[in-house]
Amino acid sequence: MTFSFVAALGALVSVCSASTFSTTPGMPGVISYDLFRTATTQHASSDVVVAPATQFLGGLSYNMNITIGTPPQSVTVAFDTGSSDLVVNSPDSAFCKAGDCLYGSFDQNSSSSLKTINRNLGVVYAIGFFTGQWATDTVHIEGAALSEFVLGVGDNSSTMVQNVLGVGFPGNLVEGNQLGNPTNQTTSGAMVKAGLIKSASFSVYLNNHTNADGGVIFGGLDHAHYTGQLQTYPITPNSQGIYDRLAFNISSVGVNGTNTTSAMRILIDTGEPDLRLPPSFVDKVWKSYGVTGLTVGNPNLNVTQGLIDCTMANSPLTADVILPGLEISIPFRDLVLEPSPELIAAFGRKPSDIPSGTCLFNINHGGANDDVSILGIPFFQSTYAVFNLDTRQISLAPINRNPGPSNITEITANAIPSPASFTQTTASTTSSTPSATSSSSSPSSSTGAGVRLNNWSVAGILGLLSGIMFML
């Protein structure tokens, strides 16, 4: 995970719906969450772990609550497909003592189950860092208990306002430097080892910035959250042949069929709030639609944020991601965001620096040192994504914006399942015959269906914001 720029955060208060645990006939050990605005309850089998992802930072970050240690301590972590490890703040750091660890911190001295591995934690981001210890402790993710889970604790020093739960390939802790990482553990792999799920896999959906919800299912997927067919693509290694990121090859990106890019390797990252694409492509798009650039954050980092007329949020234009057998269209309404005064302050700017009627435009320049371009949160807001680290595959389909009752099935180590039958009252967890998958560039598919269901209700209340994070 790389932060392009980080300032300081002000007060943040979050409100999350309580998780409840119940046993449903025919589905022992089911974990149920009261996350819907209606009385409808989502159900999952004991072989699937379901967790909500709640928006923070005005919809530019999706987070979840976990507990660490004995007795359990609650912390909020950013759910990040662009990194691989759990790294948290400690109240021992001067940063937390100054009141800047507003997503919570983990007091390692108060946990009887913590075991220190080494004091070599050294995670360096673009302008932030953690130093401290690598350790093991008990971690609970929405009721799923992971004993001796490896985590980094920034008890020596930190300049990171946010705790991070990385779910990518091992070793992709950050784009910058990492020291002393003692494990090749992945989050989903640890769940397999604990017998909680059957494959190192997970699926993700994020609603658009007007809805404060989203979700991740470890070891399974919900067929109600996509339309059409899931298309499966191989995860591609970097130029050294290392599977370092959840990246794959696409045919092109364009806006309404014009100003298209060439084929490229690209990362899809829940920790990145925008689309970070080749500068030559971004320059053409900005010129076509009157986008101007504003230098934000630390001026030494030369980070530029696009600004556009707010009326473009009503435009029928789309940013189109083209893949073999699939086209994902991202509406401009998910790319044009009105900045609040707090968000403007987060950029290190004054309100007068952004003219009235001007909004943020979230197609921006990729970093010069990035190995891949990035499809961030706007892509997820139009796409249902399934990641299988065992088979090194990503499956994608257009998101269902009006999903029906949950139809959750587990993912085996070798296949993405087809939809199971389901009723209007509960989600079926009966696995059906798996669809074929492919490791070639040609996609495979399974069919999805959905009917209407009210949106989830998980609230994040953002107070004074003076920091914003771009994550990879």
C-alpha positions in Angstrom: 0.0 0.0 0.0 1.3 3.4 -1.0 0.0 6.7 0.2 0.4 9.4 -2.4 -0.1 12.0 0.3 -1.3 12.1 4.0 -2.1 15.1 6.1 -3.5 14.9 9.6 -7.1 13.8 10.5 -9.4 15.6 12.7 -12.3 14.1 14.7 -13.9 11.0 13.3 -16.9 9.2 14.7 -18.1 6.0 13.2 -21.4 4.2 13.8 -21.6 0.5 12.7 -24.5 -1.8 12.9 -24.0 -4.5 15.5 -23.2 -8.0 14.3 -25.4 -10.8 15.7 -24.7 -14.5 15.7 -27.4 -17.1 15.2 -28.0 -20.6 14.1 -30.3 -21.2 11.2 -31.9 -24.6 10.6 -29.9 -26.5 8.0 -27.0 -24.0 8.3 -25.3 -24.6 11.7 -22.8 -21.9 12.8 -24.3 -19.3 10.5 -23.1 -15.7 11.1 -25.9 -13.3 10.5 -25.6 -9.5 10.3 -28.3 -6.9 10.9 -27.1 -4.6 8.1 -30.2 -4.1 6.0 -32.6 -1.2 6.3 -35.4 -3.7 6.4 -35.7 -6.8 8.6 -34.1 -8.9 6.0 -31.1 -10.8 7.3 -28.1 -12.0 5.4 -27.0 -15.6 6.1 -23.9 -17.5 5.4 -22.7 -21.0 6.1 -19.9 -21.9 8.4 -17.7 -22.2 5.3 -18.2 -18.6 4.4 -17.2 -15.5 6.3 -19.2 -12.3 5.6 -18.1 -8.9 6.7 -19.4 -5.4 6.0 -17.2 -2.7 4.5 -18.2 0.8 5.7 -17.3 4.0 3.9 -15.1 6.6 5.6 -13.3 9.6 4.2 -16.4 10.7 2.4 -16.6 7.5 0.4 -12.9 7.4 -0.5 -12.0 4.6 1.9 -13.9 1.4 2.8 -13.3 0.0 6.2 -14.3 -2.8 8.5 -14.1 -3.4 12.3 -12.0 -6.3 13.7 -10.8 -7.2 17.1 -7.3 -8.1 18.2 -5.9 -9.7 21.3 -7.1 -11.1 24.6 -9.3 -9.6 25.8 -10.4 -8.4 22.3 -9.7 -4.8 21.4 -11.7 -3.2 18.6 -9.9 -1.3 15.7 -11.1 -0.1 12.4 -9.0 -1.2 9.4 -9.0 -0.2 5.8 -9.9 -3.2 3.6 -7.1 -3.2 1.0 -6.7 -5.5 -2.0 -3.5 -3.6 -2.8 -1.4 -4.9 0.1 -0.9 -8.1 2.0 -0.6 -7.6 5.8 -2.4 -6.4 8.9 -0.6 -3.4 10.3 -2.0 -1.3 13.1 -1.2 1.6 15.3 -0.3 1.4 18.9 -1.1 3.9 21.7 2.6 3.8 22.6 3.5 5.8 19.5 3.8 9.6 19.8 1.4 9.9 16.9 -1.3 8.2 18.8 -0.5 10.0 22.0 -1.1 13.2 20.1 -4.7 12.0 19.3 -4.1 11.3 15.6 -4.9 7.5 15.6 -8.6 8.1 15.0 -9.3 4.7 13.6 -8.4 3.1 16.9 -5.2 1.5 18.1 -4.1 -1.8 19.5 -2.4 -1.8 23.0 -0.1 -4.8 22.7 0.8 -4.6 26.4 -2.8 -5.4 27.3 -3.1 -8.6 25.3 -2.2 -11.8 27.1 -2.1 -13.7 23.8 0.4 -11.5 22.0 3.8 -13.1 21.1 6.5 -10.8 19.7 8.4 -12.3 16.7 10.9 -9.5 16.2 11.4 -5.8 16.5 12.1 -5.3 12.8 8.8 -3.8 11.6 9.7 -1.0 9.2 7.0 -0.1 6.7 7.8 3.0 4.6 5.1 4.5 2.5 5.3 7.5 0.2 5.2 9.9 3.2 4.1 7.8 6.1 5.5 4.8 8.0 5.2 2.3 10.8 8.1 1.1 12.9 7.8 -1.4 15.8 7.3 -5.1 16.1 6.0 -8.1 14.2 3.9 -10.3 16.4 1.2 -12.9 16.5 -2.1 -12.6 18.3 -5.7 -13.7 18.0 -7.7 -11.7 15.4 -11.5 -11.8 15.0 -12.9 -10.7 11.6 -16.7 -10.6 12.1 -16.8 -13.7 14.3 -14.1 -15.7 12.5 -11.3 -16.4 15.0 -7.7 -16.5 13.7 -5.2 -17.6 16.3 -1.5 -16.7 16.0 -2.2 -14.3 13.1 0.8 -12.3 12.1 0.5 -8.6 12.3 2.6 -5.5 12.5 2.3 -3.1 15.5 3.6 0.4 15.1 4.5 0.7 18.8 7.8 2.5 18.1 6.6 5.2 15.8 4.0 5.9 13.2 2.7 8.7 10.9 -0.2 6.7 9.6 -3.7 7.7 10.6 -5.2 4.5 9.4 -4.8 0.8 10.3 -4.7 -1.5 7.3 -5.9 -5.0 6.5 -4.2 -6.2 3.4 -5.7 -9.2 1.6 -3.4 -9.5 -1.4 -0.5 -11.8 -2.2 2.2 -12.2 0.5 5.0 -9.8 0.4 3.1 -6.9 -1.3 3.1 -5.0 2.0 3.8 -1.6 0.4 5.3 -0.2 -2.8 8.1 1.3 -0.6 10.3 -0.6 1.8 9.5 -3.3 4.3 11.7 -4.8 6.9 11.5 -8.0 9.0 8.3 -9.4 7.6 8.4 -12.9 9.1 5.6 -14.6 7.1 4.1 -15.5 3.8 0.7 -15.5 5.3 -2.3 -14.1 3.5 -5.5 -13.2 5.2 -7.7 -15.6 3.3 -4.9 -18.3 3.5 -5.0 -17.9 7.3 -8.7 -18.6 7.3 -8.1 -21.7 5.2 -5.5 -22.9 7.7 -8.0 -22.3 10.5 -10.6 -24.4 8.8 -13.0 -21.5 8.4 -13.1 -21.5 4.6 -12.1 -23.9 1.9 -10.1 -21.7 -0.5 -7.9 -18.6 -0.2 -10.5 -16.5 -1.9 -12.9 -13.6 -1.3 -15.4 -11.5 -3.2 -16.0 -7.7 -3.0 -18.8 -5.3 -3.8 -18.8 -1.5 -3.0 -21.8 0.7 -3.6 -21.4 4.2 -5.0 -20.4 7.2 -2.9 -24.0 8.0 -2.1 -24.4 4.8 -0.1 -22.2 4.1 2.9 -21.9 0.3 2.5 -20.2 -2.5 0.8 -19.1 -6.0 1.7 -16.6 -8.8 1.5 -17.2 -12.5 1.6 -14.2 -14.7 2.5 -14.3 -18.1 0.9 -17.5 -17.4 -1.1 -19.5 -15.1 -3.3 -23.0 -13.7 -3.5 -24.5 -14.3 -6.9 -27.2 -11.7 -6.2 -24.7 -8.9 -6.4 -23.9 -9.2 -10.1 -25.7 -9.4 -13.4 -24.9 -11.5 -16.5 -21.9 -13.8 -16.3 -18.8 -13.8 -14.2 -15.8 -13.7 -16.6 -12.6 -15.2 -15.2 -9.1 -13.8 -16.0 -5.6 -14.9 -14.9 -3.8 -12.8 -12.4 -0.5 -11.8 -14.1 2.9 -11.6 -12.6 5.3 -8.7 -12.8 8.2 -8.5 -15.2 10.3 -10.6 -12.8 7.7 -13.4 -12.9 6.5 -12.7 -9.3 2.9 -12.6 -8.3 3.1 -9.4 -6.3 -0.2 -7.8 -6.9 -3.8 -8.6 -7.7 -3.3 -7.4 -11.3 -4.4 -8.7 -14.7 -4.3 -7.7 -18.3 -7.1 -5.5 -19.9 -7.6 -4.6 -23.5 -8.1 -0.9 -23.0 -9.7 2.0 -21.1 -11.6 4.8 -22.8 -14.2 7.4 -22.4 -17.3 6.7 -24.6 -15.1 4.8 -27.0 -12.6 7.6 -27.5 -9.1 8.5 -26.2 -8.5 4.8 -25.5 -5.4 3.3 -23.9 -3.5 0.4 -25.3 -3.6 -3.0 -23.6 -2.0 -3.0 -20.1 -1.4 -4.8 -16.9 -3.6 -3.2 -14.3 -4.2 -3.5 -10.5 -7.7 -3.4 -9.0 -7.4 -1.8 -5.6 -10.0 -1.1 -2.9 -7.5 1.2 -1.3 -7.3 3.6 -4.2 -10.1 6.3 -4.4 -9.8 6.9 -8.1 -8.6 5.6 -11.5 -4.8 6.0 -11.9 -4.0 5.7 -15.6 -1.2 6.4 -18.0 -0.5 10.2 -18.1 -0.8 10.4 -21.9 -4.4 9.0 -21.7 -5.3 11.2 -18.7 -4.0 14.3 -20.4 -6.3 13.7 -23.5 -9.3 13.0 -21.3 -8.7 16.2 -19.2 -8.3 18.3 -22.4 -11.5 16.8 -23.9 -13.7 17.7 -20.8 -12.1 20.8 -19.5 -10.4 19.2 -16.5 -7.7 21.3 -14.8 -5.1 20.0 -12.3 -4.6 21.2 -8.8 -1.4 20.3 -6.9 -2.5 18.8 -3.5 -0.8 17.6 -0.4 2.9 17.8 0.0 4.1 20.0 -3.0 7.4 17.9 -3.1 5.4 14.9 -4.1 3.9 16.6 -7.2 0.5 15.0 -6.7 -2.2 16.5 -9.0 -5.9 16.2 -8.5 -8.3 16.7 -11.5 -11.0 19.4 -11.1 -14.1 19.5 -13.3 -17.4 21.4 -13.6 -19.8 19.8 -11.2 -22.5 19.6 -13.8 -20.5 16.8 -15.5 -21.9 14.5 -12.8 -25.1 14.6 -14.7 -23.4 13.7 -18.0 -24.3 10.4 -19.7 -20.6 9.8 -20.3 -18.9 6.7 -19.0 -15.3 5.5 -18.5 -15.2 2.1 -20.2 -12.9 -0.7 -19.1 -12.6 -3.3 -22.0 -11.7 -6.9 -21.3 -12.1 -10.1 -23.4 -15.8 -10.9 -23.1 -16.6 -8.0 -20.8 -17.1 -4.2 -20.8 -17.4 -2.4 -17.5 -18.9 1.2 -17.8 -18.3 3.6 -14.9 -20.7 6.5 -15.0 -19.4 10.0 -14.6 -21.6 10.4 -11.5 -19.1 8.1 -9.7 -16.1 10.0 -11.0 -17.3 13.6 -10.3 -17.4 14.3 -6.5 -18.3 17.5 -4.8 -15.5 18.4 -2.3 -16.6 19.5 1.2 -14.6 22.2 3.1 -13.0 19.4 5.2 -12.0 17.6 2.1 -10.5 20.8 0.6 -8.5 21.2 3.8 -7.3 17.6 3.4 -5.7 18.7 0.2 -3.8 21.3 2.1 -5.7 24.0 0.2 -8.1 26.8 1.0 -11.8 26.9 -0.2 -10.9 29.8 -2.5 -8.4 27.5 -4.4 -11.4 25.6 -5.8 -13.8 27.8 -7.8 -17.5 27.6 -7.0 -19.2 24.8 -9.0 -16.0 22.9 -9.4 -15.8 19.2 -8.3 -13.1 16.6 -8.0 -12.5 14.4 -11.1 -11.3 10.9 -10.2 -9.5 10.0 -13.4 -5.9 11.0 -12.5 -2.3 10.4 -13.5 -0.7 7.2 -12.5 2.6 7.5 -10.6 5.8 7.6 -12.6 7.2 4.7 -10.6 4.1 2.5 -10.6 4.6 -1.0 -12.2 0.9 -1.1 -13.1 -1.9 1.4 -13.5 -4.8 1.2 -11.0 -8.5 0.7 -11.1 -9.7 2.0 -7.7 -12.9 2.4 -5.9 -14.9 3.8 -8.9 -14.3 0.5 -10.7 -15.5 -1.5 -7.8 -18.7 0.6 -7.6 -19.6 -0.8 -11.0 -18.1 -4.2 -10.7 -18.5 -7.3 -8.6 -15.1 -8.9 -8.1 -14.0 -12.4 -7.0 -10.4 -13.1 -6.2 -9.0 -16.7 -5.9 -5.4 -16.6 -4.7 -5.2 -20.4 -5.0 -5.9 -20.5 -8.7 -4.5 -17.0 -9.3 -7.6 -15.8 -11.0 -9.9 -12.8 -10.9 -13.6 -13.1 -11.9 -15.6 -10.0 -12.8 -19.2 -9.0 -13.7 -21.2 -5.8 -13.8 -22.6 -5.0 -10.4 -26.3 -5.5 -9.7 -27.4 -2.1 -8.2 -30.7 -3.6 -7.1 -29.6 -7.0 -5.7 -32.1 -9.7 -4.6 -31.9 -11.9 -1.5 -28.4 -13.1 -1.0 -27.5 -16.3 -2.9 -24.1 -17.1 -1.3 -22.1 -20.2 -2.3 -18.6 -21.2 -1.2 -15.6 -21.2 -3.5 -13.6 -24.4 -3.7 -9.8 -24.3 -4.3 -10.3 -25.0 -8.0 -13.4 -23.2 -9.2 -15.9 -20.3 -9.0 -19.3 -21.9 -8.4 -22.4 -21.2 -10.4 -25.4 -19.7 -8.6 -27.4 -22.0 -6.3 -31.2 -21.9 -6.0 -32.5 -19.5 -3.5 -35.8 -18.2 -2.0 -37.1 -14.8 -1.1 -36.6 -15.3 2.6 -33.1 -16.7 3.1 -29.9 -17.2 1.1 -29.2 -20.7 0.0 -25.7 -22.0 0.7 -26.0 -25.2 -1.3 -23.1 -25.4 -3.7 -24.0 -26.2 -7.2 -21.9 -27.8 -9.9 -18.8 -25.5 -10.4 -18.3 -23.7 -13.7 -15.1 -24.3 -15.6 -12.3 -21.8 -15.2 -9.4 -20.9 -17.3 -5.9 -19.8 -16.8 -5.6 -18.4 -20.3 -6.5 -15.0 -21.4 -9.9 -16.2 -22.6 -12.5 -15.7 -19.8 -14.7 -18.4 -18.4 -18.1 -17.6 -17.0 -20.9 -18.5 -14.6 -24.4 -17.0 -14.7 -25.8 -14.7 -12.0 -29.2 -13.5 -11.2 -30.9 -11.0 -8.9 -34.1 -9.3 -7.8 -34.8 -6.2 -5.7 -33.5 -5.8 -2.1 -33.3 -2.7 0.0 -29.8 -1.3 0.4 -27.7 -2.1 3.5 -27.5 0.5 6.2 -24.0 0.9 7.8 -23.3 4.5 8.7 -19.9 6.3 8.8 -20.0 9.8 10.3 -17.1 11.9 9.2 -16.1 14.8 11.4 -13.3 17.3 10.7 -11.2 15.8 8.0 -7.8 17.1 7.3 -6.2 14.1 5.7 -6.9 11.9 2.7 -5.1 8.7 1.7 -4.4 7.3 -1.7 -3.6 3.6 -1.3 -1.9 1.0 -3.4 
